[in-house]
Amino acid sequence: MSAVCAALAADPVLASHYADFRGKTEAALDPALVALVRQAVAAVHGIEAAPDESGLDEGTRLCLAYARRMPFEHTAITDAEAAAVVAHLGEGGFVAFSVLAALADAECRAELVDLPGLAGN
């Protein structure tokens, strides 16, 4: 369970909505990409090791490079970098990917500050 989900445990309705939103976001993408993006973002935060990119196709490597920039360099991402991810995933995939990276970042930050503990859970 993510730290965000644990922190929301006191409010079952909100926790359910968050889990549903997270699940729908992840369902819009390949499960392998979801796992790699989550791992890449966690590595930026020092929570996990970086994913092994050997054997990954160029499009997936582009996605991971973009995802690694989301936590601390999102304002420096260029239109060309975004367009490359759109070309790989399509518009809908890009939206889901962007939400996934943002949620992964938020969940890592929540874990690092012990959000469940701060929320009294």
N, C-alpha and C positions, 0 to 999 in steps of 0.2 A: 504494500500500500504506500502510495506517495505521501510525503509530508503534508501536502495540501489536503489530500483526502482525509488523512488522520486529523488534521486541524479542523476539518469541517464535520467531523463525526458527531459533534454535539447538535448539529442541525441536519437531520436526515434528509430533508427535502433539498436543501442546498447541496449536500453531499451527493445526492442522487443526480441532480441536474449537472453538477460538475463531472461526475463519472460518465454520464450520458454524452455530454459535450466532448469529453476527452475520447471516449470510445468511438464516436462518430468521426472525429478528426482522424484517428488512427485507422479506421476502417476504409477511409478514402485513399489510403496509400498502401504500398506493398509492405507487409509486416517486417521484412528484412530491412527495408529502408527506415521504418519507424525505429527499430532497435538500434540501427547504426546512428541515426540522428540523436536519439536519446543518449547514447554512449558518447558521441562526439561532444555534445553540450556538457555532459557530466565531466568529461575530461578537461574541458576549459575551466571548470570550477574546481578541478583537482579531486573530484570524487571517484572517478574511475580512470582506468588506462584508456588511451586513445584507441579507437578501433583499428584493426589491421586492414589497411586499404589495398593490400596486394590482391590481385585477382578481381578487383572491382572495376566496372566499366567507367569510362570517362564521365558520363552523366552523373553517376552516383558519387564519384569523387568531387564533382562540381557542387553537388548538393551538400556534401559533408563540409567542404570548404566554406560554403555560405552559412551553414548551420553553426560552425565554429565562430563565425564573426557576429552572430546575432546577440550574444550576451553583452559584449563590451564594445563592439565596433559597428553596430547596426547602422549608425548614421553615415558611415563611410562606404557602405555597400553601394556600388554603382548601378546605374540602369542596365549597363551591359552584363553585369554579373546576374542581376535579377532576370534579364531576358534569357540568359543561358539556362537558368533553372526552369523558366517557363517553357523553353524549347524542349527540355527533357521531360518535364512532368505535365505540361499543358496548364492552362489557366486555372482550372479547378484544382489540379494537383498542387500547383504553386500556392494557392490559398491554404489548402490543408497543410502543406509542408510548413508554411510560415506560421500557422497557428501551432502546429506540433513543436516547432523550434521555440516559440514563445512560451508554451506550456512547459516544455522541458527545462527551459531557463528558470521559470518561476518555481518549478518544483525543486530544482537544485538549490536555489536561493532559500527556499522554505526549509529544506533539509539542513542547510548550513547554519541557519539561525535557530533551529529547533522550533519551528513554528507550532507543532502540536503542543510542545511544552509551554510556549508563550500563550497559546490559546487555552491553556488549562486542561488539555486532553492527555 
